[in-house]
Amino acid sequence: MNSHLRALITMATTQAIMDGLLIYLVASKFDRHTREKWEEGLQANKLLKWKDMATFLEKRCRMLENIENAMVIQTPSKQIKLFFHCPVSRQPEVFSFFYDGCHK
């Protein structure tokens, strides 16, 4: 184990190693579409930093929020909201569903 750590330290700084591990952990939790967007933006010859991941996440969250807000504005009469309190975080959670009127 120590020999592996020494080998890593010779290849990159401690900060670069920590950034890489954190990026790997976060990216492993992405859904398929987010992973595709993340992979599209990667450069093969660049060592990623946490700042790169943070910037990507901010842009992705902003885009998803804009899409959700646009959907609510366009179809407010078809939206059904479900409110409940999360037993773990004890915070209110909201789930939105859209009904298209085609129930069979």
PLY file of the C-alpha trace (Angstrom):
ply
format ascii 1.0
element vertex 104
property float x
property float y
property float z
element edge 103
property int vertex1
property int vertex2
end_header
0.00 0.00 0.00
2.75 2.46 0.92
4.56 1.76 -2.34
1.39 2.60 -4.28
1.01 5.86 -2.37
4.65 6.79 -3.00
4.16 6.07 -6.71
1.09 8.32 -6.79
2.93 11.13 -5.01
5.74 11.01 -7.57
3.22 11.40 -10.40
1.11 14.23 -8.93
0.75 16.54 -5.95
-1.27 15.52 -2.93
-3.92 18.09 -3.93
-4.18 16.65 -7.45
-4.59 13.14 -6.00
-7.33 14.31 -3.62
-9.09 16.18 -6.45
-8.97 13.07 -8.64
-10.43 10.85 -5.92
-13.19 13.31 -5.13
-14.03 13.77 -8.83
-14.17 10.00 -9.27
-16.50 9.57 -6.27
-18.89 12.31 -7.36
-18.92 11.27 -11.04
-19.69 7.67 -10.06
-23.07 8.90 -8.72
-24.14 10.65 -11.94
-27.18 9.52 -13.88
-26.60 8.48 -17.50
-27.39 11.88 -19.05
-25.22 13.82 -16.60
-22.35 11.36 -17.12
-22.63 11.86 -20.90
-22.49 15.64 -20.50
-19.51 15.32 -18.14
-17.66 13.03 -20.56
-18.36 15.37 -23.50
-16.52 18.20 -21.75
-13.41 16.23 -20.78
-10.06 16.94 -22.39
-7.77 13.92 -22.78
-4.56 15.82 -22.07
-5.71 17.79 -19.02
-5.47 16.73 -15.37
-8.82 17.66 -13.84
-9.17 19.74 -10.69
-12.09 19.91 -8.28
-12.78 23.39 -9.63
-13.61 21.80 -13.01
-16.15 19.47 -11.39
-17.66 22.26 -9.29
-18.09 24.45 -12.37
-19.72 21.60 -14.28
-22.10 20.83 -11.40
-23.14 24.47 -11.05
-23.88 24.75 -14.79
-25.73 21.42 -14.85
-27.88 22.31 -11.82
-28.70 25.72 -13.27
-29.70 24.16 -16.60
-31.90 21.52 -14.94
-33.57 24.15 -12.75
-34.26 26.32 -15.81
-35.82 23.38 -17.64
-37.99 22.52 -14.63
-39.12 26.14 -14.24
-39.94 26.36 -17.95
-42.07 23.21 -17.70
-43.99 24.61 -14.71
-44.64 27.89 -16.51
-45.80 26.18 -19.71
-48.15 23.65 -18.13
-49.23 24.85 -14.68
-52.69 23.26 -14.93
-51.24 19.80 -15.58
-48.80 19.83 -12.68
-49.40 17.76 -9.57
-47.14 18.41 -6.58
-46.53 15.96 -3.78
-45.15 17.36 -0.52
-43.65 15.32 2.29
-41.00 15.59 4.99
-37.88 13.50 4.54
-37.40 11.33 7.66
-33.60 11.54 7.37
-33.00 15.24 6.74
-36.34 16.34 8.26
-36.60 18.85 5.42
-39.68 19.31 3.26
-39.38 17.66 -0.15
-41.44 18.44 -3.24
-41.99 16.09 -6.16
-43.69 17.39 -9.30
-45.57 15.16 -11.71
-47.12 16.14 -15.01
-50.38 14.70 -16.27
-50.85 14.73 -20.02
-54.50 13.69 -19.98
-53.84 10.37 -21.75
-54.59 7.76 -19.11
-55.46 4.28 -20.33
0 1
1 2
2 3
3 4
4 5
5 6
6 7
7 8
8 9
9 10
10 11
11 12
12 13
13 14
14 15
15 16
16 17
17 18
18 19
19 20
20 21
21 22
22 23
23 24
24 25
25 26
26 27
27 28
28 29
29 30
30 31
31 32
32 33
33 34
34 35
35 36
36 37
37 38
38 39
39 40
40 41
41 42
42 43
43 44
44 45
45 46
46 47
47 48
48 49
49 50
50 51
51 52
52 53
53 54
54 55
55 56
56 57
57 58
58 59
59 60
60 61
61 62
62 63
63 64
64 65
65 66
66 67
67 68
68 69
69 70
70 71
71 72
72 73
73 74
74 75
75 76
76 77
77 78
78 79
79 80
80 81
81 82
82 83
83 84
84 85
85 86
86 87
87 88
88 89
89 90
90 91
91 92
92 93
93 94
94 95
95 96
96 97
97 98
98 99
99 100
100 101
101 102
102 103
